[in-house]
Amino acid sequence: MRRGFVLFAGVTSVLAATALAGCSGGGGQASSSDTPLKIDGAFTLARGSDVGNLDPQSAYTSNSRQVYAFLYDTLVSVVDGKVRPQLASTWTDSTTNATFTLKDGVTCSNGAKLTADDVAANINYVADVKNGSPLAGLAVPVGAKATAAGNTVTVTTAKPTGFLVQMLANVPIVCGKGLADRAMLKQGADGTGPYTLADVVPGDHYTFQRRQGYTWGPDGATTATPGMPATVTIKIISNATTLANSLLSGSVNAGAVIGPDVARLKGAGLFSQSYPGIWGEFLFNQASGRPLGDAALRKGMAQALDTKQLMTVSTSGEGQPATTLLGDTPCKADTVTGNVPAYDVTAAKQALAGLSGKTLTFVYSSTTMGKQGAAGSELAVSMWKAAGVNVEVKALPTAELFKTVYQTGDWDIVWFPVDGDLPQQVQNTFSGPAAADGGNNFAGIKNPTYDELSTRAYGQLGEAGCADWAQADKALVQAADVVPFSVQTQAIWGSHATFDLVFHVVAPTSIRLHQ
């Protein structure tokens, strides 16, 4: 199953999804860059849940991408919205092809040379839907073909594709041994990244050792830079309060915390890097036989919601109104304000009269949303009750939530923040085949205006398609296919360490340990 979105699935960590670059933040006490560097130290990074399969082309979540970032490189990186060299030194692109010239001297963790044939094989593997990679359609257009010639790789798409190079920046490149034996990648690694995999204890931690001679990182970053840790451990910590305590004590150097514990971290002056992410977003099950397939009923459900109050409660007062469907992408137009059906309890009661005597099922991830999710869900249910609709809440672990929305279909409303780096990455979440038919459109959305405009936007080069993407997104919001109500700034906090974020995860070559 391909999942064309990023769900904020990380307990105390928050995905996603995923801006083109999340590089902003501030300094603080023990993490301040004005303290001396610690040479060849150990760095501990907390994540909210285990990755499971370590094959870098088998998953697309924040947790998985953080692990892969230490072991694998990409052709290019995207920082502050700009494409930067990584494995490729130069590139050219159009809507139908992109050609990359590889850097000389790039080696794999076993010493083998990375070849253009290896890179092409990675892209072809992901592009072939038979392989079931969730990166198909997200990082590589479905049906794209890659060819190698000397030290160059050319990717040709089956149809015009905007933001092609930016998409390909999401493909972790596996070396030849791993390509030949993908089974080894499930609990092993074969990449060109700045670290090698030293130890794996599923459900507890992953340990990495710094490579020597690594010189091909983003913008020429190397592992010889003073302050870059010799050892990195990714520790699984699922409780926000436990993680906050560990950051304050210095036993953990980095981790993402949301909710009430943030105040303590701010008060201690800890370093942080932050990025905006979609937090409040409801979708309705429009599958055949489900009541909210009726557009009038969906509008009534939206009219019953005081989204400002819902935003405040569900973000502990830290959120902002959503203005776009994606947290931070190249397309910045406000597609939400004035387009969500306005709060009107009287109109909602009239629209929802047909649901009298029925009970709707509302599901959300208890793993991801935590206390904020519980408070927000309780408030939303009370608002729907005030409009005459009975709603039953089910707080589910993230894995069970995925199973519910993609497989069983036993839900009517879901709190499910959909986010991505680029608008085209979520197109098949809002249109196309439903989950029951093998697609990614888990809500079964059928919006002809979105389909037409998003298809047109998809084929335009870069930001030229943003105007059409904006109109497409407005169509979804106006039809109450999606009800976005809040954005929450997500922060990764640092203790005795500084770092940058790329695609919402800590960039390994940016880490600097401090005394």
C-alpha positions in Angstrom: 0.0 0.0 0.0 1.4 3.4 -0.9 0.7 6.2 1.5 0.9 9.6 -0.2 1.1 11.7 2.9 2.9 12.2 6.1 1.0 11.6 9.3 2.3 13.2 12.5 3.1 9.8 13.9 5.8 10.0 16.5 4.4 10.2 20.1 6.5 13.0 21.4 8.0 13.5 18.0 6.0 15.1 15.3 6.5 14.4 11.6 6.1 14.9 8.8 5.6 15.2 6.9 7.8 17.8 6.3 8.7 21.2 5.0 11.2 21.7 2.2 13.4 22.7 5.0 12.8 23.4 8.7 15.8 25.5 9.6 14.9 28.0 12.3 15.4 28.1 16.0 17.1 29.6 18.9 19.9 29.1 21.4 19.8 28.4 25.1 21.7 27.5 28.2 23.5 24.1 28.0 23.0 23.9 24.3 24.3 27.3 23.4 26.8 27.5 20.6 29.0 29.8 22.7 30.0 26.9 24.9 33.1 24.8 24.0 32.7 22.0 21.5 32.9 18.4 22.7 35.2 16.4 20.5 34.4 12.8 19.6 31.5 12.6 22.0 28.3 10.6 22.1 24.9 12.1 21.0 21.6 10.7 22.1 18.5 11.5 20.0 15.0 10.5 21.2 12.2 9.4 18.9 8.7 8.5 19.8 8.4 5.0 18.3 10.4 2.3 16.6 11.0 2.2 12.9 10.8 -1.6 12.4 12.0 -2.3 8.9 15.3 -0.4 8.2 15.0 -0.7 4.4 15.1 3.1 3.6 12.6 2.6 0.7 10.1 0.8 2.8 8.6 3.6 4.9 8.1 7.4 4.8 7.6 8.7 8.3 9.6 11.1 10.4 10.8 8.3 12.6 12.0 6.2 9.7 13.6 9.2 7.8 15.6 10.2 10.9 17.2 6.7 11.1 17.9 6.7 7.3 19.5 10.1 7.4 22.5 8.7 9.3 23.0 5.8 7.0 22.1 7.1 3.5 22.5 10.1 1.3 20.2 11.6 -1.4 21.1 13.0 -4.8 20.4 16.5 -3.6 19.2 18.1 -0.4 16.7 21.0 0.0 17.5 23.6 2.6 15.5 26.8 3.1 13.6 25.9 -0.1 16.8 25.8 -2.2 18.2 22.7 -3.9 21.8 22.0 -2.7 24.4 19.4 -3.9 24.8 16.1 -2.1 25.6 13.0 -4.1 25.1 15.0 -7.2 27.4 18.0 -7.9 25.2 19.4 -10.7 21.8 18.8 -12.3 19.4 20.1 -14.9 15.6 19.6 -15.0 12.4 20.1 -16.8 8.9 18.8 -16.2 9.7 15.5 -18.0 13.3 14.7 -17.1 16.2 15.5 -14.7 19.9 14.7 -15.2 22.3 14.5 -12.3 26.1 14.4 -12.4 27.5 12.4 -9.5 30.4 13.6 -7.4 33.7 11.6 -7.7 34.9 9.5 -4.9 31.7 8.6 -3.1 31.9 5.3 -1.4 29.6 2.9 0.5 30.0 1.9 4.1 31.8 -1.3 2.9 34.3 0.7 0.8 32.6 -0.1 -2.6 32.3 2.8 -5.0 28.8 4.2 -5.6 28.0 4.0 -9.3 25.5 5.8 -11.6 24.0 2.3 -12.3 23.3 1.9 -8.5 21.6 5.3 -8.4 19.4 4.5 -11.4 18.5 1.1 -10.0 17.3 2.8 -6.8 15.0 5.1 -8.7 13.6 2.4 -10.9 12.9 0.2 -7.9 10.9 2.9 -6.2 9.1 3.9 -9.4 7.8 0.4 -10.0 4.6 0.1 -8.0 5.0 -3.7 -8.0 7.7 -3.2 -5.4 5.3 -1.6 -3.0 7.6 1.3 -1.9 5.7 4.1 -0.2 8.1 6.5 -2.0 6.4 5.8 -5.3 4.5 8.9 -6.2 6.0 10.7 -3.2 9.7 10.8 -4.1 9.7 9.3 -7.6 6.8 9.7 -10.1 5.1 6.4 -10.7 6.4 5.0 -14.0 9.5 7.1 -14.2 12.6 5.5 -15.7 16.2 6.2 -14.8 19.2 5.5 -17.0 22.9 5.7 -16.3 25.7 6.9 -18.6 29.2 7.3 -17.2 28.8 9.3 -14.0 25.4 10.8 -14.9 21.8 9.6 -14.2 18.8 10.8 -16.2 15.3 10.4 -14.8 12.5 10.6 -17.4 8.9 10.8 -16.2 5.8 9.2 -17.8 4.0 12.5 -17.6 5.0 16.1 -16.9 5.9 16.6 -13.3 6.5 19.8 -11.4 9.1 19.9 -8.6 10.8 16.8 -10.0 14.2 17.5 -8.5 12.7 18.3 -5.2 10.8 15.0 -5.2 13.9 13.0 -5.9 15.6 14.7 -2.9 13.5 12.3 -0.8 15.1 9.1 -2.2 17.7 7.5 0.1 20.3 5.8 -2.2 21.1 2.2 -1.4 24.4 0.8 -2.5 25.0 -2.3 -4.7 25.1 -5.0 -2.1 21.8 -3.9 -0.6 20.2 -3.6 -4.0 21.2 -7.2 -4.7 20.0 -8.5 -1.3 17.2 -6.3 0.0 16.5 -8.7 2.9 19.7 -7.6 4.5 18.4 -4.0 4.7 15.5 -5.0 7.1 17.9 -5.0 10.1 21.1 -3.8 8.4 22.3 -1.0 6.1 24.3 -0.5 2.9 24.6 3.2 2.2 26.9 6.1 1.6 25.8 8.1 4.7 28.0 9.7 7.3 27.5 6.9 9.9 27.4 3.2 9.9 25.0 1.0 11.8 26.7 -0.5 14.9 23.8 -1.9 17.0 20.1 -2.5 16.8 17.8 -3.4 19.7 14.2 -3.3 18.3 11.9 -1.2 20.4 14.8 0.3 22.4 17.6 1.9 20.4 19.8 2.2 17.3 23.5 3.0 17.5 25.6 4.5 14.8 29.4 5.1 14.4 30.8 8.0 12.5 32.6 7.2 9.2 36.1 8.4 8.4 36.7 10.1 5.0 33.2 11.2 4.4 33.3 14.4 2.3 30.2 14.5 0.1 27.5 15.7 2.6 25.1 18.6 1.8 27.1 21.5 0.5 30.3 19.5 1.0 29.8 18.7 4.6 32.4 16.2 6.1 32.7 14.0 9.2 36.0 15.7 10.0 34.3 18.8 11.4 35.0 19.4 15.1 32.1 18.8 17.4 30.4 16.2 15.2 29.7 13.2 17.5 31.6 9.9 17.1 28.7 7.9 18.3 25.0 8.5 17.8 22.2 6.6 19.6 18.5 6.9 18.6 16.6 6.0 21.8 12.9 5.2 21.7 11.1 7.3 24.3 7.3 7.4 24.0 6.4 9.7 26.9 6.7 13.4 26.5 7.3 14.1 30.2 10.0 11.5 30.4 11.7 13.0 27.3 11.5 16.5 28.7 13.1 15.3 31.9 15.8 13.6 30.0 16.6 16.7 28.0 16.7 18.9 31.1 19.0 16.4 32.8 21.3 16.2 29.8 20.9 12.4 29.4 19.3 13.0 26.0 20.7 15.6 23.6 17.8 16.0 21.2 14.1 15.2 20.9 10.7 16.5 19.8 8.3 17.5 22.6 4.8 18.9 22.3 2.2 19.8 24.8 2.5 21.2 28.4 6.1 20.0 28.9 7.2 22.6 26.3 6.9 25.4 28.9 9.6 23.7 31.1 12.0 23.5 28.1 11.4 27.1 27.1 11.9 28.1 30.7 15.2 26.3 30.9 16.4 28.1 27.7 17.1 25.0 25.8 18.1 25.2 22.1 15.5 24.3 19.6 14.8 24.1 15.9 11.3 24.4 14.7 9.0 24.2 11.7 5.3 24.7 11.1 3.2 21.6 10.8 -0.5 20.8 10.2 -2.0 19.7 13.5 -5.7 20.1 13.5 -7.4 18.5 10.5 -10.6 16.4 10.2 -11.6 14.2 7.3 -14.8 12.3 6.8 -15.4 8.8 5.5 -17.1 9.1 2.1 -17.1 5.4 1.3 -20.4 3.9 -0.1 -22.8 3.3 2.8 -21.2 5.8 5.2 -23.4 8.8 6.1 -20.8 11.5 5.6 -20.6 10.7 1.9 -23.4 13.3 1.7 -21.9 16.7 1.0 -24.6 18.5 3.0 -24.0 16.4 6.1 -20.2 17.1 5.8 -20.9 20.8 5.6 -23.1 20.6 8.7 -20.4 18.7 10.6 -18.0 21.5 9.8 -20.5 24.2 10.7 -20.9 22.7 14.2 -17.2 23.3 15.0 -15.9 26.5 16.6 -12.5 26.0 15.0 -10.9 28.9 17.0 -11.8 27.3 20.3 -10.9 23.9 19.0 -7.5 25.2 17.9 -6.8 26.7 21.3 -7.7 23.6 23.3 -6.0 21.1 21.0 -2.7 22.9 20.9 -2.5 24.0 24.6 -2.8 27.6 23.4 0.3 27.3 21.2 -1.4 26.9 17.8 -2.2 29.2 14.9 -5.2 29.0 12.5 -4.4 26.8 9.5 -4.1 28.8 6.2 -3.0 26.0 3.9 -3.5 22.3 3.6 0.3 21.6 4.0 2.4 23.1 6.7 5.3 24.5 4.6 5.6 24.1 0.9 6.7 26.3 -2.1 3.0 27.2 -2.6 2.1 29.7 0.1 -1.4 31.0 -0.8 -4.1 31.1 1.9 -6.6 28.4 0.8 -8.4 28.0 4.2 -9.5 31.4 5.5 -13.1 32.0 4.5 -13.4 28.6 2.8 -14.2 26.4 5.8 -18.0 26.4 6.3 -18.5 29.1 9.0 -19.4 28.2 12.5 -23.2 28.2 12.8 -24.9 25.9 15.3 -28.4 26.7 14.1 -27.5 25.9 10.4 -25.6 22.8 11.6 -28.7 21.4 13.5 -30.8 21.8 10.4 -28.2 20.2 8.1 -27.6 17.3 10.5 -31.2 16.5 11.3 -31.0 13.3 9.2 -28.3 11.9 11.6 -30.7 11.8 14.5 -30.6 8.5 16.2 -27.3 7.5 14.6 -23.9 7.2 16.2 -20.8 8.3 14.3 -17.4 6.9 15.0 -14.5 9.4 15.5 -11.0 8.0 15.5 -7.6 9.6 16.2 -4.1 8.6 17.2 -3.6 8.5 20.9 0.1 7.8 20.3 0.6 11.0 18.3 -1.9 13.4 19.8 -1.5 12.6 23.4 -3.2 14.8 26.0 -3.9 17.5 23.4 -5.7 15.0 21.2 -7.9 13.8 24.1 -8.8 17.4 25.0 -9.5 18.4 21.4 -11.5 15.3 20.6 -13.7 15.7 23.7 -14.4 19.3 22.7 -15.2 18.4 19.1 -17.6 15.7 20.3 -19.4 18.2 22.6 -19.8 20.6 19.7 -21.3 17.9 17.5 -23.6 16.9 20.3 -24.8 20.5 20.6 -25.8 20.2 16.9 -27.8 17.0 17.6 -25.2 14.4 16.5 -24.0 11.5 18.7 -20.3 10.8 18.2 -18.3 8.0 19.8 -14.6 8.6 20.2 -11.9 5.9 19.7 -8.4 6.8 20.7 -6.2 4.3 18.9 -2.4 3.5 18.7 -1.0 4.8 15.5 -0.6 1.3 13.9 -4.3 0.5 14.7 -5.4 3.9 13.3 -3.7 3.1 10.0 -5.4 -0.3 9.9 -8.7 1.3 10.7 -8.6 4.0 8.0 -6.9 1.9 5.3 -8.3 -1.5 5.9 -11.4 -2.0 8.0 -13.0 1.4 7.1 -14.9 1.3 10.4 -14.9 5.1 11.0 -16.8 8.2 10.1 -14.5 11.1 11.2 -10.8 11.0 11.6 -8.3 13.5 13.1 -5.5 12.8 10.7 -3.0 15.6 9.9 -2.0 15.1 6.3 1.2 16.9 5.3 3.9 16.8 2.7 6.9 18.6 1.3 5.2 19.3 -2.0 1.5 19.6 -3.1 1.8 16.8 -5.6 2.8 14.4 -2.8 -0.7 14.4 -1.3 -2.6 14.5 -4.5 -3.4 10.7 -4.4 -4.6 11.2 -0.7 -7.3 13.6 -1.8 -8.2 12.0 -5.1 -8.0 8.8 -7.1 -8.8 5.2 -6.0 -10.0 4.7 -2.5 -8.2 2.5 0.0 -10.7 -0.3 -0.6 -9.6 -0.3 -4.2 -5.9 -0.4 -3.4 -5.4 3.4 -3.6 -4.3 6.0 -1.1 -7.5 8.0 -0.9 -8.5 6.6 2.4 -11.5 9.0 2.9 -12.9 8.2 -0.5 -12.9 11.8 -1.6 -14.6 12.5 -4.9 -14.1 16.2 -5.8 -14.1 16.8 -9.6 -12.8 20.4 -9.2 -9.8 19.3 -7.2 -9.1 16.4 -9.6 -9.1 18.8 -12.7 -7.1 21.6 -11.1 -4.6 19.4 -9.3 -3.9 17.4 -12.5 -3.3 20.6 -14.4 -1.0 21.9 -11.6 0.9 18.7 -11.4 2.4 19.1 -14.8 3.7 22.7 -14.4 7.3 23.3 -13.6 7.9 24.4 -10.0 6.0 27.3 -8.6 4.3 28.0 -12.0 1.6 25.5 -10.8 1.0 27.1 -7.5 -2.1 29.1 -8.6 -3.8 25.9 -9.7 -2.8 24.1 -6.6 -4.3 26.9 -4.5 -7.7 26.7 -6.3 -7.6 22.9 -6.1 -7.1 23.0 -2.3 -9.8 25.6 -1.9 -12.3 23.2 -3.6 -11.5 20.5 -1.0 -12.0 22.9 1.9 -15.2 24.5 0.6 -16.7 21.0 0.1 -15.7 20.1 3.7 -13.8 17.2 2.3 -11.0 18.4 4.6 -11.5 20.6 7.6 -8.1 22.1 8.6 -8.2 24.2 11.8 -4.8 24.6 13.3 -1.0 24.7 12.6 1.3 24.0 15.5 5.0 24.9 15.5 6.8 21.7 16.1 10.2 21.9 17.8 13.1 19.5 18.2 14.9 20.5 21.4 18.6 20.3 22.1 20.6 19.8 25.3 24.4 20.3 25.1 24.0 20.2 21.3 23.1 22.3 18.3 21.8 21.1 14.9 19.8 22.0 11.8 16.7 20.3 10.4 16.1 19.1 6.9 12.8 17.6 6.0 11.9 17.9 9.7 14.6 15.6 11.0 18.0 16.4 12.5 20.6 16.7 9.7 23.5 14.4 10.9 26.3 16.5 9.5 25.0 19.6 11.3 25.2 18.1 14.8 27.6 19.9 17.1 28.1 18.6 20.7 28.9 21.1 23.4 30.4 20.8 26.8 
